[in-house]
């Protein structure tokens, strides 16, 4: 009976732990970070970034385009401020200054197993969508 009570207690602890999981984990904020934020452009460029981060389209094929922002999450998060709002009562925000952007465009066939990309580095202002907690969740104006 003691072992059964202990088992029930451990199951309860496990279920509480699972239910207390951070709702942002593996959500739109983490997805935004994975798909769009880099700190420095690696030597392997787009090919390595997209492969290592496992970025695919909705059909699990090579994504046609992806844009990376060369910055930190904290600096990108700071864009989600009312002073940077593009429209009143909207969730779109524009960076006050130019940022370094790496545009990756698919150069191989979409259905190939190995995705190959051409990368172009530019400097421009970005627009991002932010959630109600003023966290970045979508890169809005970067041809992706």
Phi and psi in radians as a Rosetta constraint file:
Dihedral C 1 N 2 CA 2 C 2 CIRCULARHARMONIC -1.068 0.35
Dihedral N 2 CA 2 C 2 N 3 CIRCULARHARMONIC -0.724 0.35
Dihedral C 2 N 3 CA 3 C 3 CIRCULARHARMONIC -1.134 0.35
Dihedral N 3 CA 3 C 3 N 4 CIRCULARHARMONIC -0.668 0.35
Dihedral C 3 N 4 CA 4 C 4 CIRCULARHARMONIC -1.155 0.35
Dihedral N 4 CA 4 C 4 N 5 CIRCULARHARMONIC -0.741 0.35
Dihedral C 4 N 5 CA 5 C 5 CIRCULARHARMONIC -1.115 0.35
Dihedral N 5 CA 5 C 5 N 6 CIRCULARHARMONIC -0.714 0.35
Dihedral C 5 N 6 CA 6 C 6 CIRCULARHARMONIC -1.102 0.35
Dihedral N 6 CA 6 C 6 N 7 CIRCULARHARMONIC -0.732 0.35
Dihedral C 6 N 7 CA 7 C 7 CIRCULARHARMONIC -1.099 0.35
Dihedral N 7 CA 7 C 7 N 8 CIRCULARHARMONIC -0.761 0.35
Dihedral C 7 N 8 CA 8 C 8 CIRCULARHARMONIC -1.122 0.35
Dihedral N 8 CA 8 C 8 N 9 CIRCULARHARMONIC -0.749 0.35
Dihedral C 8 N 9 CA 9 C 9 CIRCULARHARMONIC -1.070 0.35
Dihedral N 9 CA 9 C 9 N 10 CIRCULARHARMONIC -0.785 0.35
Dihedral C 9 N 10 CA 10 C 10 CIRCULARHARMONIC -1.122 0.35
Dihedral N 10 CA 10 C 10 N 11 CIRCULARHARMONIC -0.669 0.35
Dihedral C 10 N 11 CA 11 C 11 CIRCULARHARMONIC -1.098 0.35
Dihedral N 11 CA 11 C 11 N 12 CIRCULARHARMONIC -0.711 0.35
Dihedral C 11 N 12 CA 12 C 12 CIRCULARHARMONIC -1.108 0.35
Dihedral N 12 CA 12 C 12 N 13 CIRCULARHARMONIC -0.786 0.35
Dihedral C 12 N 13 CA 13 C 13 CIRCULARHARMONIC -1.054 0.35
Dihedral N 13 CA 13 C 13 N 14 CIRCULARHARMONIC -0.752 0.35
Dihedral C 13 N 14 CA 14 C 14 CIRCULARHARMONIC -1.096 0.35
Dihedral N 14 CA 14 C 14 N 15 CIRCULARHARMONIC -0.755 0.35
Dihedral C 14 N 15 CA 15 C 15 CIRCULARHARMONIC -1.166 0.35
Dihedral N 15 CA 15 C 15 N 16 CIRCULARHARMONIC -0.649 0.35
Dihedral C 15 N 16 CA 16 C 16 CIRCULARHARMONIC -1.151 0.35
Dihedral N 16 CA 16 C 16 N 17 CIRCULARHARMONIC -0.737 0.35
Dihedral C 16 N 17 CA 17 C 17 CIRCULARHARMONIC -1.075 0.35
Dihedral N 17 CA 17 C 17 N 18 CIRCULARHARMONIC -0.779 0.35
Dihedral C 17 N 18 CA 18 C 18 CIRCULARHARMONIC -1.130 0.35
Dihedral N 18 CA 18 C 18 N 19 CIRCULARHARMONIC -0.745 0.35
Dihedral C 18 N 19 CA 19 C 19 CIRCULARHARMONIC -1.223 0.35
Dihedral N 19 CA 19 C 19 N 20 CIRCULARHARMONIC -0.336 0.35
Dihedral C 19 N 20 CA 20 C 20 CIRCULARHARMONIC -1.580 0.35
Dihedral N 20 CA 20 C 20 N 21 CIRCULARHARMONIC 0.119 0.35
Dihedral C 20 N 21 CA 21 C 21 CIRCULARHARMONIC -0.983 0.35
Dihedral N 21 CA 21 C 21 N 22 CIRCULARHARMONIC 2.431 0.35
Dihedral C 21 N 22 CA 22 C 22 CIRCULARHARMONIC -1.026 0.35
Dihedral N 22 CA 22 C 22 N 23 CIRCULARHARMONIC 2.124 0.35
Dihedral C 22 N 23 CA 23 C 23 CIRCULARHARMONIC -1.157 0.35
Dihedral N 23 CA 23 C 23 N 24 CIRCULARHARMONIC -0.361 0.35
Dihedral C 23 N 24 CA 24 C 24 CIRCULARHARMONIC -1.380 0.35
Dihedral N 24 CA 24 C 24 N 25 CIRCULARHARMONIC -0.383 0.35
Dihedral C 24 N 25 CA 25 C 25 CIRCULARHARMONIC -1.094 0.35
Dihedral N 25 CA 25 C 25 N 26 CIRCULARHARMONIC 2.290 0.35
Dihedral C 25 N 26 CA 26 C 26 CIRCULARHARMONIC 1.107 0.35
Dihedral N 26 CA 26 C 26 N 27 CIRCULARHARMONIC 0.345 0.35
Dihedral C 26 N 27 CA 27 C 27 CIRCULARHARMONIC -1.807 0.35
Dihedral N 27 CA 27 C 27 N 28 CIRCULARHARMONIC -2.811 0.35
Dihedral C 27 N 28 CA 28 C 28 CIRCULARHARMONIC -1.090 0.35
Dihedral N 28 CA 28 C 28 N 29 CIRCULARHARMONIC -0.542 0.35
Dihedral C 28 N 29 CA 29 C 29 CIRCULARHARMONIC -1.227 0.35
Dihedral N 29 CA 29 C 29 N 30 CIRCULARHARMONIC -0.821 0.35
Dihedral C 29 N 30 CA 30 C 30 CIRCULARHARMONIC -1.106 0.35
Dihedral N 30 CA 30 C 30 N 31 CIRCULARHARMONIC -0.688 0.35
Dihedral C 30 N 31 CA 31 C 31 CIRCULARHARMONIC -1.094 0.35
Dihedral N 31 CA 31 C 31 N 32 CIRCULARHARMONIC -0.753 0.35
Dihedral C 31 N 32 CA 32 C 32 CIRCULARHARMONIC -1.041 0.35
Dihedral N 32 CA 32 C 32 N 33 CIRCULARHARMONIC -0.829 0.35
Dihedral C 32 N 33 CA 33 C 33 CIRCULARHARMONIC -1.035 0.35
Dihedral N 33 CA 33 C 33 N 34 CIRCULARHARMONIC -0.814 0.35
Dihedral C 33 N 34 CA 34 C 34 CIRCULARHARMONIC -1.119 0.35
Dihedral N 34 CA 34 C 34 N 35 CIRCULARHARMONIC -0.753 0.35
Dihedral C 34 N 35 CA 35 C 35 CIRCULARHARMONIC -1.458 0.35
Dihedral N 35 CA 35 C 35 N 36 CIRCULARHARMONIC -0.333 0.35
Dihedral C 35 N 36 CA 36 C 36 CIRCULARHARMONIC -2.322 0.35
Dihedral N 36 CA 36 C 36 N 37 CIRCULARHARMONIC -0.197 0.35
Dihedral C 36 N 37 CA 37 C 37 CIRCULARHARMONIC -1.987 0.35
Dihedral N 37 CA 37 C 37 N 38 CIRCULARHARMONIC 2.225 0.35
Dihedral C 37 N 38 CA 38 C 38 CIRCULARHARMONIC -2.314 0.35
Dihedral N 38 CA 38 C 38 N 39 CIRCULARHARMONIC 2.632 0.35
Dihedral C 38 N 39 CA 39 C 39 CIRCULARHARMONIC -1.986 0.35
Dihedral N 39 CA 39 C 39 N 40 CIRCULARHARMONIC 1.527 0.35
Dihedral C 39 N 40 CA 40 C 40 CIRCULARHARMONIC 1.689 0.35
Dihedral N 40 CA 40 C 40 N 41 CIRCULARHARMONIC 2.483 0.35
Dihedral C 40 N 41 CA 41 C 41 CIRCULARHARMONIC -1.592 0.35
Dihedral N 41 CA 41 C 41 N 42 CIRCULARHARMONIC 2.064 0.35
Dihedral C 41 N 42 CA 42 C 42 CIRCULARHARMONIC -1.227 0.35
Dihedral N 42 CA 42 C 42 N 43 CIRCULARHARMONIC 2.810 0.35
Dihedral C 42 N 43 CA 43 C 43 CIRCULARHARMONIC -1.010 0.35
Dihedral N 43 CA 43 C 43 N 44 CIRCULARHARMONIC -0.656 0.35
Dihedral C 43 N 44 CA 44 C 44 CIRCULARHARMONIC -1.352 0.35
Dihedral N 44 CA 44 C 44 N 45 CIRCULARHARMONIC -0.082 0.35
Dihedral C 44 N 45 CA 45 C 45 CIRCULARHARMONIC 0.976 0.35
Dihedral N 45 CA 45 C 45 N 46 CIRCULARHARMONIC -2.482 0.35
Dihedral C 45 N 46 CA 46 C 46 CIRCULARHARMONIC -1.025 0.35
Dihedral N 46 CA 46 C 46 N 47 CIRCULARHARMONIC -0.775 0.35
Dihedral C 46 N 47 CA 47 C 47 CIRCULARHARMONIC -0.981 0.35
Dihedral N 47 CA 47 C 47 N 48 CIRCULARHARMONIC -0.861 0.35
Dihedral C 47 N 48 CA 48 C 48 CIRCULARHARMONIC -1.181 0.35
Dihedral N 48 CA 48 C 48 N 49 CIRCULARHARMONIC -0.778 0.35
Dihedral C 48 N 49 CA 49 C 49 CIRCULARHARMONIC -1.016 0.35
Dihedral N 49 CA 49 C 49 N 50 CIRCULARHARMONIC -0.862 0.35
Dihedral C 49 N 50 CA 50 C 50 CIRCULARHARMONIC -1.223 0.35
Dihedral N 50 CA 50 C 50 N 51 CIRCULARHARMONIC -0.625 0.35
Dihedral C 50 N 51 CA 51 C 51 CIRCULARHARMONIC -1.217 0.35
Dihedral N 51 CA 51 C 51 N 52 CIRCULARHARMONIC -0.877 0.35
Dihedral C 51 N 52 CA 52 C 52 CIRCULARHARMONIC -1.111 0.35
Dihedral N 52 CA 52 C 52 N 53 CIRCULARHARMONIC -0.669 0.35
Dihedral C 52 N 53 CA 53 C 53 CIRCULARHARMONIC -1.510 0.35
Dihedral N 53 CA 53 C 53 N 54 CIRCULARHARMONIC 0.000 0.35
Dihedral C 53 N 54 CA 54 C 54 CIRCULARHARMONIC 0.963 0.35
Dihedral N 54 CA 54 C 54 N 55 CIRCULARHARMONIC 0.817 0.35
Dihedral C 54 N 55 CA 55 C 55 CIRCULARHARMONIC -1.512 0.35
Dihedral N 55 CA 55 C 55 N 56 CIRCULARHARMONIC 2.125 0.35
Dihedral C 55 N 56 CA 56 C 56 CIRCULARHARMONIC -2.352 0.35
Dihedral N 56 CA 56 C 56 N 57 CIRCULARHARMONIC 2.940 0.35
Dihedral C 56 N 57 CA 57 C 57 CIRCULARHARMONIC -1.412 0.35
Dihedral N 57 CA 57 C 57 N 58 CIRCULARHARMONIC -3.077 0.35
Dihedral C 57 N 58 CA 58 C 58 CIRCULARHARMONIC -1.141 0.35
Dihedral N 58 CA 58 C 58 N 59 CIRCULARHARMONIC -0.324 0.35
Dihedral C 58 N 59 CA 59 C 59 CIRCULARHARMONIC -1.735 0.35
Dihedral N 59 CA 59 C 59 N 60 CIRCULARHARMONIC 0.250 0.35
Dihedral C 59 N 60 CA 60 C 60 CIRCULARHARMONIC 1.100 0.35
Dihedral N 60 CA 60 C 60 N 61 CIRCULARHARMONIC 0.522 0.35
Dihedral C 60 N 61 CA 61 C 61 CIRCULARHARMONIC -1.873 0.35
Dihedral N 61 CA 61 C 61 N 62 CIRCULARHARMONIC 3.072 0.35
Dihedral C 61 N 62 CA 62 C 62 CIRCULARHARMONIC -1.031 0.35
Dihedral N 62 CA 62 C 62 N 63 CIRCULARHARMONIC 2.267 0.35
Dihedral C 62 N 63 CA 63 C 63 CIRCULARHARMONIC -1.304 0.35
Dihedral N 63 CA 63 C 63 N 64 CIRCULARHARMONIC 2.360 0.35
Dihedral C 63 N 64 CA 64 C 64 CIRCULARHARMONIC -1.157 0.35
Dihedral N 64 CA 64 C 64 N 65 CIRCULARHARMONIC -0.721 0.35
Dihedral C 64 N 65 CA 65 C 65 CIRCULARHARMONIC -2.470 0.35
Dihedral N 65 CA 65 C 65 N 66 CIRCULARHARMONIC 2.613 0.35
Dihedral C 65 N 66 CA 66 C 66 CIRCULARHARMONIC -2.640 0.35
Dihedral N 66 CA 66 C 66 N 67 CIRCULARHARMONIC 2.506 0.35
Dihedral C 66 N 67 CA 67 C 67 CIRCULARHARMONIC -2.085 0.35
Dihedral N 67 CA 67 C 67 N 68 CIRCULARHARMONIC 2.304 0.35
Dihedral C 67 N 68 CA 68 C 68 CIRCULARHARMONIC -1.970 0.35
Dihedral N 68 CA 68 C 68 N 69 CIRCULARHARMONIC 2.477 0.35
Dihedral C 68 N 69 CA 69 C 69 CIRCULARHARMONIC -1.822 0.35
Dihedral N 69 CA 69 C 69 N 70 CIRCULARHARMONIC 2.173 0.35
Dihedral C 69 N 70 CA 70 C 70 CIRCULARHARMONIC -1.472 0.35
Dihedral N 70 CA 70 C 70 N 71 CIRCULARHARMONIC 1.561 0.35
Dihedral C 70 N 71 CA 71 C 71 CIRCULARHARMONIC -2.893 0.35
Dihedral N 71 CA 71 C 71 N 72 CIRCULARHARMONIC -3.043 0.35
Dihedral C 71 N 72 CA 72 C 72 CIRCULARHARMONIC -1.797 0.35
Dihedral N 72 CA 72 C 72 N 73 CIRCULARHARMONIC 2.795 0.35
Dihedral C 72 N 73 CA 73 C 73 CIRCULARHARMONIC -1.062 0.35
Dihedral N 73 CA 73 C 73 N 74 CIRCULARHARMONIC -0.710 0.35
Dihedral C 73 N 74 CA 74 C 74 CIRCULARHARMONIC -1.066 0.35
Dihedral N 74 CA 74 C 74 N 75 CIRCULARHARMONIC -0.737 0.35
Dihedral C 74 N 75 CA 75 C 75 CIRCULARHARMONIC -1.173 0.35
Dihedral N 75 CA 75 C 75 N 76 CIRCULARHARMONIC -0.660 0.35
Dihedral C 75 N 76 CA 76 C 76 CIRCULARHARMONIC -1.192 0.35
Dihedral N 76 CA 76 C 76 N 77 CIRCULARHARMONIC -0.718 0.35
Dihedral C 76 N 77 CA 77 C 77 CIRCULARHARMONIC -1.062 0.35
Dihedral N 77 CA 77 C 77 N 78 CIRCULARHARMONIC -0.591 0.35
Dihedral C 77 N 78 CA 78 C 78 CIRCULARHARMONIC -1.116 0.35
Dihedral N 78 CA 78 C 78 N 79 CIRCULARHARMONIC -0.358 0.35
Dihedral C 78 N 79 CA 79 C 79 CIRCULARHARMONIC -1.152 0.35
Dihedral N 79 CA 79 C 79 N 80 CIRCULARHARMONIC -0.519 0.35
Dihedral C 79 N 80 CA 80 C 80 CIRCULARHARMONIC -1.304 0.35
Dihedral N 80 CA 80 C 80 N 81 CIRCULARHARMONIC 1.092 0.35
Dihedral C 80 N 81 CA 81 C 81 CIRCULARHARMONIC -2.259 0.35
Dihedral N 81 CA 81 C 81 N 82 CIRCULARHARMONIC 2.521 0.35
Dihedral C 81 N 82 CA 82 C 82 CIRCULARHARMONIC -0.942 0.35
Dihedral N 82 CA 82 C 82 N 83 CIRCULARHARMONIC -0.539 0.35
Dihedral C 82 N 83 CA 83 C 83 CIRCULARHARMONIC -1.139 0.35
Dihedral N 83 CA 83 C 83 N 84 CIRCULARHARMONIC -0.354 0.35
Dihedral C 83 N 84 CA 84 C 84 CIRCULARHARMONIC -1.791 0.35
Dihedral N 84 CA 84 C 84 N 85 CIRCULARHARMONIC 0.105 0.35
Dihedral C 84 N 85 CA 85 C 85 CIRCULARHARMONIC -1.093 0.35
Dihedral N 85 CA 85 C 85 N 86 CIRCULARHARMONIC 2.353 0.35
Dihedral C 85 N 86 CA 86 C 86 CIRCULARHARMONIC -1.403 0.35
Dihedral N 86 CA 86 C 86 N 87 CIRCULARHARMONIC -0.775 0.35
Dihedral C 86 N 87 CA 87 C 87 CIRCULARHARMONIC -2.277 0.35
Dihedral N 87 CA 87 C 87 N 88 CIRCULARHARMONIC 2.591 0.35
Dihedral C 87 N 88 CA 88 C 88 CIRCULARHARMONIC -1.095 0.35
Dihedral N 88 CA 88 C 88 N 89 CIRCULARHARMONIC 2.492 0.35
Dihedral C 88 N 89 CA 89 C 89 CIRCULARHARMONIC 0.986 0.35
Dihedral N 89 CA 89 C 89 N 90 CIRCULARHARMONIC 0.659 0.35
Dihedral C 89 N 90 CA 90 C 90 CIRCULARHARMONIC -2.305 0.35
Dihedral N 90 CA 90 C 90 N 91 CIRCULARHARMONIC 2.871 0.35
Dihedral C 90 N 91 CA 91 C 91 CIRCULARHARMONIC -1.808 0.35
Dihedral N 91 CA 91 C 91 N 92 CIRCULARHARMONIC 0.358 0.35
Dihedral C 91 N 92 CA 92 C 92 CIRCULARHARMONIC -1.737 0.35
Dihedral N 92 CA 92 C 92 N 93 CIRCULARHARMONIC 2.305 0.35
Dihedral C 92 N 93 CA 93 C 93 CIRCULARHARMONIC -2.294 0.35
Dihedral N 93 CA 93 C 93 N 94 CIRCULARHARMONIC 2.527 0.35
Dihedral C 93 N 94 CA 94 C 94 CIRCULARHARMONIC -2.025 0.35
Dihedral N 94 CA 94 C 94 N 95 CIRCULARHARMONIC 2.375 0.35
Dihedral C 94 N 95 CA 95 C 95 CIRCULARHARMONIC -1.118 0.35
Dihedral N 95 CA 95 C 95 N 96 CIRCULARHARMONIC 2.409 0.35
Dihedral C 95 N 96 CA 96 C 96 CIRCULARHARMONIC -1.247 0.35
Dihedral N 96 CA 96 C 96 N 97 CIRCULARHARMONIC -0.346 0.35
Dihedral C 96 N 97 CA 97 C 97 CIRCULARHARMONIC -2.300 0.35
Dihedral N 97 CA 97 C 97 N 98 CIRCULARHARMONIC 2.879 0.35
Dihedral C 97 N 98 CA 98 C 98 CIRCULARHARMONIC -1.135 0.35
Dihedral N 98 CA 98 C 98 N 99 CIRCULARHARMONIC 2.606 0.35
Dihedral C 98 N 99 CA 99 C 99 CIRCULARHARMONIC -2.246 0.35
Dihedral N 99 CA 99 C 99 N 100 CIRCULARHARMONIC 2.723 0.35
Dihedral C 99 N 100 CA 100 C 100 CIRCULARHARMONIC -1.438 0.35
Dihedral N 100 CA 100 C 100 N 101 CIRCULARHARMONIC 2.183 0.35
Dihedral C 100 N 101 CA 101 C 101 CIRCULARHARMONIC -2.094 0.35
Dihedral N 101 CA 101 C 101 N 102 CIRCULARHARMONIC 2.411 0.35
Dihedral C 101 N 102 CA 102 C 102 CIRCULARHARMONIC -1.941 0.35
Dihedral N 102 CA 102 C 102 N 103 CIRCULARHARMONIC 1.921 0.35
Dihedral C 102 N 103 CA 103 C 103 CIRCULARHARMONIC -1.598 0.35
Dihedral N 103 CA 103 C 103 N 104 CIRCULARHARMONIC 2.237 0.35
Dihedral C 103 N 104 CA 104 C 104 CIRCULARHARMONIC -1.984 0.35
Dihedral N 104 CA 104 C 104 N 105 CIRCULARHARMONIC 2.204 0.35
Dihedral C 104 N 105 CA 105 C 105 CIRCULARHARMONIC -2.166 0.35
Dihedral N 105 CA 105 C 105 N 106 CIRCULARHARMONIC 2.291 0.35
Dihedral C 105 N 106 CA 106 C 106 CIRCULARHARMONIC -1.045 0.35
Dihedral N 106 CA 106 C 106 N 107 CIRCULARHARMONIC 2.256 0.35
Dihedral C 106 N 107 CA 107 C 107 CIRCULARHARMONIC -1.964 0.35
Dihedral N 107 CA 107 C 107 N 108 CIRCULARHARMONIC -0.238 0.35
Dihedral C 107 N 108 CA 108 C 108 CIRCULARHARMONIC -1.678 0.35
Dihedral N 108 CA 108 C 108 N 109 CIRCULARHARMONIC 3.088 0.35
Dihedral C 108 N 109 CA 109 C 109 CIRCULARHARMONIC -1.193 0.35
Dihedral N 109 CA 109 C 109 N 110 CIRCULARHARMONIC 2.471 0.35
Dihedral C 109 N 110 CA 110 C 110 CIRCULARHARMONIC -1.039 0.35
Dihedral N 110 CA 110 C 110 N 111 CIRCULARHARMONIC -0.546 0.35
Dihedral C 110 N 111 CA 111 C 111 CIRCULARHARMONIC -1.625 0.35
Dihedral N 111 CA 111 C 111 N 112 CIRCULARHARMONIC 0.026 0.35
Dihedral C 111 N 112 CA 112 C 112 CIRCULARHARMONIC -1.208 0.35
Dihedral N 112 CA 112 C 112 N 113 CIRCULARHARMONIC 2.691 0.35
Dihedral C 112 N 113 CA 113 C 113 CIRCULARHARMONIC -1.256 0.35
Dihedral N 113 CA 113 C 113 N 114 CIRCULARHARMONIC -0.604 0.35
Dihedral C 113 N 114 CA 114 C 114 CIRCULARHARMONIC -1.776 0.35
Dihedral N 114 CA 114 C 114 N 115 CIRCULARHARMONIC 1.993 0.35
Dihedral C 114 N 115 CA 115 C 115 CIRCULARHARMONIC -1.484 0.35
Dihedral N 115 CA 115 C 115 N 116 CIRCULARHARMONIC 2.224 0.35
Dihedral C 115 N 116 CA 116 C 116 CIRCULARHARMONIC -2.027 0.35
Dihedral N 116 CA 116 C 116 N 117 CIRCULARHARMONIC 2.377 0.35
Dihedral C 116 N 117 CA 117 C 117 CIRCULARHARMONIC -2.261 0.35
Dihedral N 117 CA 117 C 117 N 118 CIRCULARHARMONIC 2.620 0.35
Dihedral C 117 N 118 CA 118 C 118 CIRCULARHARMONIC -1.731 0.35
Dihedral N 118 CA 118 C 118 N 119 CIRCULARHARMONIC 2.331 0.35
Dihedral C 118 N 119 CA 119 C 119 CIRCULARHARMONIC -1.948 0.35
Dihedral N 119 CA 119 C 119 N 120 CIRCULARHARMONIC 2.456 0.35
Dihedral C 119 N 120 CA 120 C 120 CIRCULARHARMONIC -2.279 0.35
Dihedral N 120 CA 120 C 120 N 121 CIRCULARHARMONIC 2.252 0.35
Dihedral C 120 N 121 CA 121 C 121 CIRCULARHARMONIC -1.735 0.35
Dihedral N 121 CA 121 C 121 N 122 CIRCULARHARMONIC 2.283 0.35
Dihedral C 121 N 122 CA 122 C 122 CIRCULARHARMONIC -2.380 0.35
Dihedral N 122 CA 122 C 122 N 123 CIRCULARHARMONIC 2.912 0.35
Dihedral C 122 N 123 CA 123 C 123 CIRCULARHARMONIC -2.041 0.35
Dihedral N 123 CA 123 C 123 N 124 CIRCULARHARMONIC 2.166 0.35
Dihedral C 123 N 124 CA 124 C 124 CIRCULARHARMONIC -2.867 0.35
Dihedral N 124 CA 124 C 124 N 125 CIRCULARHARMONIC 2.861 0.35
Dihedral C 124 N 125 CA 125 C 125 CIRCULARHARMONIC -1.299 0.35
Dihedral N 125 CA 125 C 125 N 126 CIRCULARHARMONIC 2.608 0.35
Dihedral C 125 N 126 CA 126 C 126 CIRCULARHARMONIC -2.056 0.35
Dihedral N 126 CA 126 C 126 N 127 CIRCULARHARMONIC 2.750 0.35
Dihedral C 126 N 127 CA 127 C 127 CIRCULARHARMONIC -2.090 0.35
Dihedral N 127 CA 127 C 127 N 128 CIRCULARHARMONIC 2.318 0.35
Dihedral C 127 N 128 CA 128 C 128 CIRCULARHARMONIC -2.259 0.35
Dihedral N 128 CA 128 C 128 N 129 CIRCULARHARMONIC 2.634 0.35
Dihedral C 128 N 129 CA 129 C 129 CIRCULARHARMONIC -1.657 0.35
Dihedral N 129 CA 129 C 129 N 130 CIRCULARHARMONIC 2.419 0.35
Dihedral C 129 N 130 CA 130 C 130 CIRCULARHARMONIC -2.136 0.35
Dihedral N 130 CA 130 C 130 N 131 CIRCULARHARMONIC 2.554 0.35
Dihedral C 130 N 131 CA 131 C 131 CIRCULARHARMONIC -1.372 0.35
Dihedral N 131 CA 131 C 131 N 132 CIRCULARHARMONIC -3.078 0.35
Dihedral C 131 N 132 CA 132 C 132 CIRCULARHARMONIC -1.109 0.35
Dihedral N 132 CA 132 C 132 N 133 CIRCULARHARMONIC -0.394 0.35
Dihedral C 132 N 133 CA 133 C 133 CIRCULARHARMONIC -1.573 0.35
Dihedral N 133 CA 133 C 133 N 134 CIRCULARHARMONIC 0.195 0.35
Dihedral C 133 N 134 CA 134 C 134 CIRCULARHARMONIC 1.007 0.35
Dihedral N 134 CA 134 C 134 N 135 CIRCULARHARMONIC 0.810 0.35
Dihedral C 134 N 135 CA 135 C 135 CIRCULARHARMONIC -1.988 0.35
Dihedral N 135 CA 135 C 135 N 136 CIRCULARHARMONIC 2.381 0.35
Dihedral C 135 N 136 CA 136 C 136 CIRCULARHARMONIC -1.187 0.35
Dihedral N 136 CA 136 C 136 N 137 CIRCULARHARMONIC 2.353 0.35
Dihedral C 136 N 137 CA 137 C 137 CIRCULARHARMONIC -2.301 0.35
Dihedral N 137 CA 137 C 137 N 138 CIRCULARHARMONIC -0.215 0.35
Dihedral C 137 N 138 CA 138 C 138 CIRCULARHARMONIC -2.727 0.35
Dihedral N 138 CA 138 C 138 N 139 CIRCULARHARMONIC 2.379 0.35
Dihedral C 138 N 139 CA 139 C 139 CIRCULARHARMONIC -1.582 0.35
Dihedral N 139 CA 139 C 139 N 140 CIRCULARHARMONIC 2.069 0.35
Dihedral C 139 N 140 CA 140 C 140 CIRCULARHARMONIC -1.615 0.35
Dihedral N 140 CA 140 C 140 N 141 CIRCULARHARMONIC -0.709 0.35
Dihedral C 140 N 141 CA 141 C 141 CIRCULARHARMONIC -2.046 0.35
Dihedral N 141 CA 141 C 141 N 142 CIRCULARHARMONIC 0.578 0.35
Dihedral C 141 N 142 CA 142 C 142 CIRCULARHARMONIC -2.113 0.35
Dihedral N 142 CA 142 C 142 N 143 CIRCULARHARMONIC 0.643 0.35
Dihedral C 142 N 143 CA 143 C 143 CIRCULARHARMONIC 0.878 0.35
Dihedral N 143 CA 143 C 143 N 144 CIRCULARHARMONIC 0.741 0.35
